[in-house]
Amino acid sequence: MKISVVQHNPQDDLSASLNVLFETVKRAADDRPDLIALPEYFAYMGDGSKSLAASGAWFDDINVQVSELAKTLGIAIHAGSLAEKRETGTFNTTVVHGADGSEIARYSKIHLFDVDLADGTQFRESDLISAGSSVEVYELNGWKIGCTICYDLRFPELFRRLRDMGAELILVPAAFMRETGRAHWEVLLRARAIETGTYIAAPAQVFSFNDGKGHCYGHSLICDPWGNVLANASDVLGHVDARLDKDYLNDVRARVPVHLHHVLT
């Protein structure tokens, strides 16, 4: 399987953000990957969390556009995430579109980021976003693919569950902030790959948003089950690709069969 991960910098102009994104996706499609993966909140980053949550009103319209793009290109698109409004709340949701435009998977982020800092700063994702409850694995071209979103990366038990469900590739669309990204992004992605014996692909947001009040780390990355980095985007808008090898994956799992040795549950 060949995968392409897109690095993007959405802003509060939805139309302009999507135009840039779709042009990047089309360039990625020139390399004929089997799957193109987009970052978390790939369409819109507005003025604060309330604005982002309000963008859930566009969820269906944007997914129709992504579905049509997938069908036109004949390539599956793992559509990072969007705010999704439901009767029970607003969720941070991935939709996966098949090469024929059909929906083949949907996942809502389970782990929400709430923090109280010593300087009095508070950030409570749970004030506006509701947590998902299901763990999702889908199949594409003979590969089983697990779904996570951003902050999920810090919870290895989710990645273990995905591995136990058969995942061979796990997607981590993200909008990791610059400070934590510098310290933790690559080491956590490689650790999750090594722990589970899976490929990891992480499309990320990059650069600033909200008039420079927030900064995303970027460095979209693909790594193999041994923890080797196969592709790592620099500080640019664009995409990086890697080819995944199931024989290699099975060889790594045979050499280090941690999935057979779990004691704690």
FIMI-766371 format. One record per residue (C-alpha): residue in three letters; x, y, z. Coordinates in steps of 0.001 Angstrom, whole numbers, padded with zeros to 6 digits, always signed. Each point is the difference from the previous one (the first is absolute). Example, Ala and Ser with C-alpha at 12.3 -4.5 7.8 and 13.67 -1.06 7.14 Angstrom:
REM FIMI-766371
Ala+012300-004500+007800
Ser+001370+003440-000660
This chain:
REM FIMI-766371
Met+000000+000000+000000
Lys+001126+003540-000729
Ile-001175+002811+002290
Ser+000264+003776-000270
Val-000363+002301+003013
Val-000941+003622-000582
Gln+001391+002938+001994
His-002319+003003-000004
Asn-000601+003389+001649
Pro-003754+000661+000170
Gln-001226+003454+001028
Asp-003373+001615+000709
Asp-000831+000409-003706
Leu-001622-003356-000729
Ser-000093+000335-003769
Ala+003620+001119-000295
Ser+001197-002723+002380
Leu-001795-002703-001965
Asn+001265+001308-003337
Val+003617-000227+001177
Leu-000603-003403+001574
Phe-001654-001494-003076
Glu+002834+001203-002235
Thr+002457-001737+002339
Val-002085-003177-000088
Lys-000030+000082-003789
Arg+003799+000313-000076
Ala+000266-002912+002411
Ala-002272-001997-002305
Asp+002503+000398-002844
Asp+002185-002537+001844
Arg-002932-002476-000008
Pro-000148-000965+003678
Asp-002664-002417+001232
Leu-000930+002336+002855
Ile+000344+003746+000597
Ala-000270+001124+003640
Leu-000888+003525+001169
Pro+000746+001738+003331
Glu-002306+000613+002959
Tyr-002435+002906-000611
Phe+001234+000135-003591
Ala-002577+002498-001281
Tyr-000213+002762+002582
Met+001902+001531+002928
Gly-001903+003020+001245
Asp+000109+002536+002815
Gly-000066-002207+003081
Ser-001582-003295+000959
Lys-003599+001244-000203
Ser+000521+001012-003610
Leu+001542-003384-000754
Ala-002917-001837+001579
Ala-002456+002179-001931
Ser+001635-001155-003226
Gly-001791-003310+000584
Ala-002888+001494-001947
Trp+002081-000588-003157
Phe+000810-003642+000745
Asp-002317-001577-002581
Asp+000799+002499-002762
Ile+003745-000444+000386
Asn-000264-003783+000040
Val-001997+000075-003215
Gln+002846+001958-001608
Val+002643-002413+001297
Ser-002059-002979-001126
Glu-000294+001448-003503
Leu+003739+000682-000067
Ala+000797-003583+001031
Lys-002277-001321-002746
Thr+001457+002335-002622
Leu+003561-000987+000890
Gly-000831-003676+000501
Ile+001953+000083+003289
Ala-001226-000566+003556
Ile+000230+003021+002324
His+000339-000275+003783
Ala-001513+003398+000772
Gly+001916+001026+003153
Ser-002787+001501+002049
Leu-002748+002591+000061
Ala-002321+001269+002688
Glu-003196-002060-000290
Lys-003244+001220+001568
Arg-002395-002650+001278
Glu-003009+000144+002298
Thr+002219-001234+002843
Gly+002776+002568-000503
Thr+002844+001054-002287
Phe+002637-002639-000771
Asn+003476+000060-001546
Thr-000602-002510-002788
Thr+001924-001767-002742
Val-001848-001234-003086
Val+001765-002369-002416
His-001102+000162-003637
Gly+000648-002923-002328
Ala+001380+000358-003508
Asp-003605-000133-001246
Gly-001035+002845+002329
Ser-001872-002225+002432
Glu+000441+000358+003768
Ile+001955-002978+001318
Ala+000727+001085+003583
Arg-000758+002656+002599
Tyr+001805+000645+003294
Ser-000468+002649+002689
Lys+002942+000960+002216
Ile-000149-001777+003358
His+002525+001936+002098
Leu-000654+003713+000621
Phe+002668+002484+001106
Asp-000868+001819+003246
Val+002781+001782+001884
Asp+000471+002533+002837
Leu+003446+001604-000055
Ala+001882+001586+002905
Asp-000345+003473-001556
Gly-003781-000318+000091
Thr-000394-000863-003658
Gln-002806-002455-000631
Phe-000864-001965-003095
Arg-003011-002271+000090
Glu-000735-001791-003239
Ser-002837-001805+001785
Asp-001890+003283+000463
Leu-000771-000018-003726
Ile+000841-003458-001356
Ser-001583-003284+001069
Ala+002100-003150+000229
Gly-000536-002885-002362
Ser-000438-003479+001426
Ser+000827-002540-002702
Val+003337-001353-001248
Glu+000092-000259-003781
Val+001950-002162-002463
Tyr-000835-000111-003704
Glu+001315-001988-002945
Leu+001478+001437-003180
Asn+001770-001947-002749
Gly+000638-002930+002323
Trp+001396+002166+002825
Lys-001680+000554+003365
Ile+000248+003628+001050
Gly-000617+001429+003470
Cys-001357+003471+000763
Thr+001268+002505+002569
Ile+000096+003807+000204
Cys+002728+002231+001482
Tyr-000162-000207+003848
Asp-000863-003707-000319
Leu+003707-000427-000760
Arg+000822+000288+003720
Phe-002070-003053+000935
Pro+001786-003243-000950
Glu-002933-002117+001166
Leu-002028+001258-002978
Phe+002776-001002-002400
Arg+000245-003399+001643
Arg-003760-000477-000421
Leu+000272+000921-003680
Arg+002864-002488-000405
Asp-002070-002693+001722
Met-002792+000763-002477
Gly+002408-000756-002837
Ala+001312+003444-000935
Glu+003115-000062-002184
Leu+000044+003760-000595
Ile-001211+002641+002460
Leu-000832+003560-001073
Val+000642+002970+002314
Pro-001343+003205-001612
Ala+001043+002862+002267
Ala+000292+003695+000737
Phe+002819-000393+002542
Met+001098+003295+001514
Arg+003553+001196-000682
Glu+001449-000332+003523
Thr-001300-003492+000755
Gly+000685-001063-003573
Arg+003680+000829+000251
Ala+000307-002057+003174
His-002377-002908-000511
Trp-001350-000412-003556
Glu+002566-002240-001667
Val+000941-002000+003097
Leu-003635-000854+000755
Leu-000793-000987-003588
Arg+003042-002257-000192
Ala-000752-001490+003415
Arg-003578-000856-000999
Ala+001334-001691-003155
Ile+002562-002048+001930
Glu-002428-000959+002788
Thr-002631-001264-002392
Gly+002040-001206-002960
Thr-002025+002170-002364
Tyr+000674+002668-002573
Ile-000948+003482+001227
Ala-000984+002871-002293
Ala-000572+003462+001455
Pro-001182+002889-002217
Ala+000330+003279+001895
Gln-000856+003661-000046
Val+002926+002414-000297
Phe+000674+003729+000577
Ser-002166+002523+001852
Phe-003755+000516+000172
Asn-002461+002404+001656
Asp+002061+003078-000946
Gly+003174-001523+001394
Lys-001436-000869+003414
Gly+000550-003720-000563
His+002852-001902-001667
Cys-000029-003594-001245
Tyr+003139-002107-000164
Gly-000475-001739-003345
His+002633-002673-000789
Ser-002555-002431-001444
Leu+001568-003406+000358
Ile-000197-003628-001093
Cys+001905-002682+001899
Asp+000290-003762-000261
Pro-000581-002713+002645
Trp+003680+000059+000986
Gly-000264+003723+000766
Asn+001914+001165-003069
Val-001184+003306-001454
Leu-000899-000575-003649
Ala-001131+003557-000773
Asn+000013+003278+001924
Ala-001304+003278-001377
Ser+002028+003173+000455
Asp-001567+003384+000832
Val-002017+000254-003212
Leu-003479-000533-001335
Gly-000137-003212-001987
His+000122-003749+000396
Val+002398-002882+000583
Asp-000396-003606-001114
Ala+001131-003452+001049
Arg-000548-003542-001206
Leu-001053-002533+002639
Asp+001151-003622-000150
Lys-002124-002670+001672
Asp+002767-002617-000198
Tyr+002269+002349+001928
Leu-002752+000671+002540
Asn-000494-003714+000579
Asp+003764-000509+000336
Val+000225+002707+002693
Arg-002918-001542+001886
Ala+001648-003406-000138
Arg+003316+001351+001311
Val-001605+001983+002863
Pro-003395-001651+000691
Val-001088+002323+002797
His-003650-000520-000980
Leu+000300-003558+001317
His+001574+000961+003324
His-002382+002485+001633
Val-000534-000783+003682
Leu-001952+003025+001217
Thr-003397+000740-001532
